[in-house]
Amino acid sequence: MANQFQNSIWRDPRADAILRENRGKIGATRIAMLLSAELGVPVTRNSVVGRAHRLGLSSQCTDGRHMSHNSSTPRPPRNRPQRRPDGFTRNPGDRMAPSMPLPPEVPDAPPEKRLTLQQLEPDTCRWVCGDVGILGWGFCPEKKIDGSSYCSKHYHRSIQPR
């Protein structure tokens, strides 16, 4: 059976030369287009990225910033959210929004009050208390609220602030 990589474009020394010469100057998509034109076979961006990774070539420009997707010029650094002392977060271009405080930590039910899977009722909270890999885990014994699988304490804990 013949080697499946026998006709690989990477066996051609021109391919590695083009890749080494242009990596860090232009993006992987443009390198793939150059290789396709030079070698006369279709080359994908993913194959260029994989080959550059195996050769240990950097995916960044010489000044340490990532390449822009649409041009051969480096991307400007990203703007980070700025914290203000009054508790508001300001993202450039976004409207002002107050930072949401994290919900308070709810203590788990003590091991002797935890329910097993067989003890669950249709109206019981489904929050898992304890580590499922360790003996003594179970479900919260509280009643769940309407429209949720959790009691009021665990419902508020399960919602992630946006």
Wavefront OBJ file of the C-alpha trace (Angstrom):
o trace
v 0.000 0.000 0.000
v 1.402 3.378 -1.000
v 2.129 6.054 1.563
v -0.804 8.487 1.686
v 1.574 11.434 2.115
v 3.718 10.550 -0.881
v 2.110 13.234 -3.057
v 1.873 15.825 -0.283
v 2.609 19.436 -1.194
v 4.916 19.618 1.811
v 7.373 17.279 0.055
v 8.078 20.128 -2.370
v 10.917 22.301 -0.953
v 9.272 25.420 -2.423
v 6.305 24.985 -0.078
v 8.370 25.165 3.125
v 10.424 28.013 1.684
v 7.306 30.073 0.953
v 5.892 29.263 4.387
v 9.097 30.186 6.275
v 9.592 33.348 4.218
v 6.073 34.715 4.738
v 5.038 33.456 8.174
v 4.873 36.442 10.503
v 4.431 38.882 7.630
v 1.100 37.805 6.117
v -1.717 35.596 7.328
v -2.214 31.873 6.766
v -4.975 32.445 4.201
v -2.689 34.509 1.985
v 0.130 31.981 2.359
v -2.326 29.264 1.265
v -3.218 31.348 -1.812
v 0.488 31.837 -2.628
v 1.156 28.109 -2.294
v -1.868 27.232 -4.442
v -0.690 29.594 -7.184
v 2.953 28.448 -7.005
v 2.319 24.693 -6.820
v -0.847 24.485 -8.910
v -2.804 22.499 -6.289
v -5.376 23.729 -3.787
v -3.917 24.452 -0.323
v -6.114 25.238 2.669
v -5.499 27.710 5.444
v -5.706 24.895 8.002
v -2.941 22.947 6.280
v -0.722 26.050 6.416
v -1.472 26.588 10.112
v -0.776 22.912 10.890
v 2.498 22.889 8.968
v 3.655 26.137 10.614
v 2.846 24.641 14.010
v 4.825 21.468 13.257
v 7.770 23.559 12.047
v 7.615 25.667 15.204
v 6.974 28.910 13.321
v 5.324 31.756 15.189
v 1.773 32.811 14.372
v 2.556 36.382 15.354
v 4.116 39.362 13.668
v 7.669 40.267 14.501
v 6.498 42.918 16.990
v 4.459 40.361 18.998
v 0.963 41.295 17.823
v -1.341 38.913 15.934
v -1.889 39.461 12.244
v -5.033 41.208 11.049
v -7.495 38.992 9.190
v -8.055 41.368 6.298
v -4.656 42.915 5.683
v -0.972 42.337 6.047
v -0.697 45.007 8.731
v -0.683 44.129 12.426
v -3.842 44.547 14.448
v -3.860 47.315 17.054
v -4.001 46.079 20.665
v -7.484 45.284 21.972
v -9.190 47.751 24.265
v -9.831 46.223 27.661
v -12.877 47.133 29.782
v -12.087 49.977 32.127
v -13.249 49.731 35.744
v -14.608 52.868 37.256
v -14.719 53.541 40.994
v -18.522 53.842 40.993
v -18.969 50.166 40.029
v -19.759 50.737 36.347
v -17.819 49.026 33.571
v -17.161 50.938 30.393
v -16.391 49.033 27.206
v -15.552 51.264 24.248
v -18.645 51.464 22.048
v -20.952 49.919 24.673
v -23.515 51.697 26.768
v -22.939 52.095 30.467
v -24.077 49.148 32.547
v -23.666 48.560 36.280
v -21.452 45.643 37.241
v -23.593 42.852 38.639
v -22.468 41.496 41.983
v -21.975 37.761 42.205
v -24.691 35.889 44.079
v -23.764 34.956 47.648
v -22.258 31.535 48.193
v -24.955 29.124 49.354
v -23.765 26.438 51.755
v -24.560 22.881 50.723
v -27.069 20.885 52.702
v -25.425 18.786 55.433
v -24.746 15.195 54.313
v -27.431 13.740 56.588
v -30.156 15.886 54.940
v -29.129 15.256 51.310
v -31.477 13.204 49.153
v -30.500 10.229 47.015
v -31.711 9.856 43.445
v -34.424 7.449 44.621
v -35.683 9.935 47.235
v -36.215 12.801 44.767
v -39.780 13.996 44.360
v -41.109 15.913 41.324
v -41.039 19.172 43.343
v -37.569 18.754 44.914
v -34.538 20.889 44.025
v -32.127 19.160 41.598
v -28.944 20.916 42.819
v -26.173 18.396 43.468
v -24.540 18.866 46.877
v -21.042 17.536 47.426
v -18.609 15.862 45.053
v -20.226 13.070 43.015
v -16.929 11.172 43.085
v -16.991 10.960 46.891
v -19.442 9.045 49.039
v -22.010 11.291 50.719
v -23.111 13.416 47.770
v -26.792 14.008 47.172
v -29.436 16.491 46.140
v -30.682 19.599 47.917
v -33.787 18.731 50.011
v -35.554 22.095 49.450
v -38.660 22.536 47.270
v -37.992 23.918 43.782
v -39.578 27.110 42.520
v -42.074 27.110 39.632
v -40.458 27.043 36.196
v -37.055 25.947 37.480
v -35.243 22.801 38.521
v -33.794 24.497 41.612
v -34.884 26.046 44.893
v -34.692 29.857 45.135
v -31.160 29.852 46.628
v -29.714 27.533 43.988
v -31.662 29.190 41.153
v -29.951 32.517 41.824
v -26.593 30.793 42.141
v -27.059 28.993 38.796
v -27.645 32.158 36.776
v -24.473 33.671 35.336
v -24.289 37.471 35.227
v -23.842 38.854 31.716
l 1 2 3 4 5 6 7 8 9 10 11 12 13 14 15 16 17 18 19 20 21 22 23 24 25 26 27 28 29 30 31 32 33 34 35 36 37 38 39 40 41 42 43 44 45 46 47 48 49 50 51 52 53 54 55 56 57 58 59 60 61 62 63 64 65 66 67 68 69 70 71 72 73 74 75 76 77 78 79 80 81 82 83 84 85 86 87 88 89 90 91 92 93 94 95 96 97 98 99 100 101 102 103 104 105 106 107 108 109 110 111 112 113 114 115 116 117 118 119 120 121 122 123 124 125 126 127 128 129 130 131 132 133 134 135 136 137 138 139 140 141 142 143 144 145 146 147 148 149 150 151 152 153 154 155 156 157 158 159 160 161 162
